[in-house]
Amino acid sequence: MANKEHVRILISALASLSMRAWNQWRMENPDVCPDLSREELNHADLSFINLSNSDLSYSDFTATRFHHANLRKADLRGSTFRNADFSHADLTHACLRGADLRMASLRKA
């Protein structure tokens, strides 16, 4: 289950149309591993976001944009990423077991 505070910070960043607040929060809290598991964040623009070491498991990210996102060591297992855009994203050591990547763009990921 997602951490409500983490979700609130992310939703606030999405509302501002910039991941700057989220990324700043991540820099100020380097020991926090964000928990966004089991959330529905489909059709969101998460370009340039730092989601390294985050738990995104069993979430719905259908048609979400992860352009240039940092997803290093993120737990993406069991999540739906249909039609998602991972172009230029860093997926190094990310767990994708059971993830639905149908029609997802992984160009230069």
N, C-alpha and C positions, 0 to 999 in steps of 0.2 A: 504494500500500500504506500502510495506516495506521501512524502512529507509535505504537509499543507503550506508550511512557510516557504519551502523551495518552489512549490507551484505558484504561490503568490508572487514571489520575486520574478519568476519567469513570465507570468501573465502581465505583470507591470512592464517588463522590458518589451514584450510583444506590443503592448498598447502604445508604447513610445516609438515604435517602429525602429528601434535600435537595440542591439544586444550589449551596448556599452554598460548599462547598469548591471546586467547579469555578469558580464565579464569582470567588471570592477569588484562585484561581490565575491566572485571566485578568487580573484587576486588577494582580497582582504581576508579570505577564509580558506587558505590552501589545504587545511586538514579535513574540510567538509567534503564528503562524497555525496553529491546531490541525489536524492531519491525521487524520481519522477515515474516510478513504476506504476503500471496499470492506469495511466492517464490517456485521455483522448486529446491529442494535439494535431489532428489532421488539418491539412491545408495551411499550416503555419509557415512563416518564413523565419527559419532559424539559421540563416546565413551568418557566418563569422562567429558563431557562438562557441564558447568553451564548455563542452560537455564531457571532458576527459574524466575518467574514473566515476562516471555517473551510472546510476541504475535506471535504465529506460526499459526494463524487461516488461513484456506482456502489455505493451502500450500500442495505441493506434496512431501511426504517423503517416497515414495515407496522404499522398500528394504533398507532403511537407518538403520544404527546401532546406537542405543542409549544405549549401554551397560554401566551400572553404571552412566548414565546421571542424572543430577539434573533437573527435570522438575516440581518442586514444584510450585504450583499456576500458571502454564503456561496455556495460552489459546490455546488449540489444536482443537477447534471446527471447524467442516467442513473440516478438513485436511484428506489427504489420507496417511495411514500408512500400506498399504498392504505389507505383508512379511517383515515388520520392526522388529527389534530386540530390545525389551525393557527389556531384562534380567537384573535384579538387578537395574533397574532405579527407581528413586523416583518420583512417580506420585501423591504424596499427594496433595489433593485439586486442581489438574489439571482439567480443563474443557475439557471434551471429547465429548460433545454433538455433534452429527452428524458426528463424525470422523469415517472413514472407517478403521477398524482394522482387516479386513479379513486376515487370515493366519499370523497375527503378533504374535511374541513370547512375552508373558508377564510373563515368568518364573521368579519368585522371585521379581517381580516388586512391 
